Amino acid sequence: MQNPYEIAERVGPDGVLTLSHLPFPIGQEVKVCIGSTPDAPTALAPFAFGLHTGLITVCEDFDAPLPDPFWLGEDETPS
């Protein structure tokens, strides 16, 4: 199977889809799959830094190695 060939075209106001500049020889049979693509996402408002300053704290040992019992599953508490 060959790699798929993709081309982006728009349906005209009369509902007709015209494919042009296809790289196939005249008379070659091709399979055409038509799908829709989502509209371009709307632009988001710019992010404002510092809105939540001080609401989260990180422990001083955050990046410390975890003990072996944690990795071996011996640290689990019954639920």
Secondary structure, 3 states (H helix, E strand, C coil): CCCCCCCCCCCCCCCCCCCCCCCCCCCCCCCCCCCCCCCCCCCCCCCCCCCCCCCCCCCCCCCCCCCHHHHHCCCCCCC
